[in-house]
Amino acid sequence: MGIILNNISKSYKKVKALEDISFEVKPGELFGLIGPDGAGKTTLFRILTTLLIQDEGNASVAGYDVVKQYKDIRKHVGYMPGRFSLYQDLTVEENLNFFATIFGTTIAENYDLIKDIYVQIEPFKNRRAGKLSGGMKQKLALSCALIHKPKVLFLDEPTTGVDPVSRKEFWEMLKRLQQKGITILVSTPYMDEAELCDRIALITEGKILQINTPQAIIAAFPKKIFKVRTKETYRLIQDLKTYQNTHSAYPFGEYMHFTSNKDNFQGDELIQFLEEKNHAQIEVSETAATIEDSFMELTK
Ligand SMILES: Nc1ncnc2c1ncn2[C@@H]1O[C@H](COP(=O)(O)OP(=O)(O)OP(=O)(O)O)[C@@H](O)[C@H]1O
């Protein structure tokens, strides 16, 4: 009941959106597709939900071939597209009823599955979807994607544009759905969310860079990372770019993350360099790698 992709490629005229993508999502797994805008995530979702046909390769979802058995897939999967997919002029309840009707079911029949999520928006059931906040729209869209008890759930950037509290709640909901046996493929550009998945695929420019558990990807990071800050951020960036011992240096929140091209590089050397460059309020300390560091290293 999982997802299998074998050598999937897809182009839009000259743009190669997906290039030879192969991976497997195990039944009951919460699997993340992590990559920036334009990486090819939406194209992959469209192929797996039978809305687009691949140029090469084959794929199956819940045991059904995406081309030959597209009707079966449509019955058994839930899809929450990246852009808001609901009818803005229908109320919360009307939207949910509409999706239930399409799938030949009712809200009451599958209420158990959506209860946790739907109770949070039920007080607004007479409000038009277009008038909901980002977090509430997202809960309604998820309820609609679940109303027919899908075996596999596809969520394309479900937390984009949603506030941090709602994002956290959303991931807690996903974990609960997973415990009910639903296989979940979710995409996100947020690297911190990657760590909440069982396994992730890092994807960019239509290619997979790495697939593993978030922990294994982080553990495989090959270098010591220093977080660095000085009074003048812009000048710090420029100076780190020209420093002979720099392997990589990029902004990470209010710090820069720095790795060196030298074995056994010590933070003191960096401090000395920054002092020579007349930086003030120098802070340098070693820090643990994150998925974002791994991603940056792989795309270097
Ligand atoms: N209908 C289309 N016609 C032409 N090019 C397209 C079309 N749809 C997507 N592309 C291109 O294919 C590439 C992959 O796009 P896709 O939407 O799959 O990426 P994504 O990772 O989902 O990014 P985003 O979050 O921006 O949608 C991009 O270069 C995009 O510009």
The ligand as an ORCA input file, in Angstrom:
! r2SCAN-3c Opt
* xyz 0 1
  N       3.022     23.719    -16.932
  C       4.326     23.993    -16.986
  N       4.895     24.451    -18.120
  C       6.220     24.731    -18.186
  N       7.081     24.568    -17.159
  C       6.576     24.125    -15.990
  C       5.175     23.819    -15.833
  N       4.971     23.395    -14.564
  C       6.189     23.437    -13.941
  N       7.143     23.869    -14.790
  C       8.600     23.988    -14.496
  O       9.061     22.724    -14.063
  C       9.966     22.855    -12.952
  C       9.422     22.082    -11.753
  O       8.234     22.712    -11.286
  P       7.331     22.190    -10.070
  O       6.151     23.077     -9.961
  O       7.118     20.744    -10.219
  O       8.333     22.430     -8.852
  P       8.027     22.566     -7.287
  O       9.194     21.930     -6.587
  O       6.700     22.062     -6.959
  O       8.100     24.103     -7.068
  P       6.920     25.116     -6.640
  O       6.863     24.975     -5.162
  O       7.467     26.435     -7.093
  O       5.689     24.684     -7.374
  C      10.132     24.334    -12.725
  O      11.268     24.750    -13.435
  C       8.865     24.941    -13.334
  O       9.113     26.245    -13.777
*
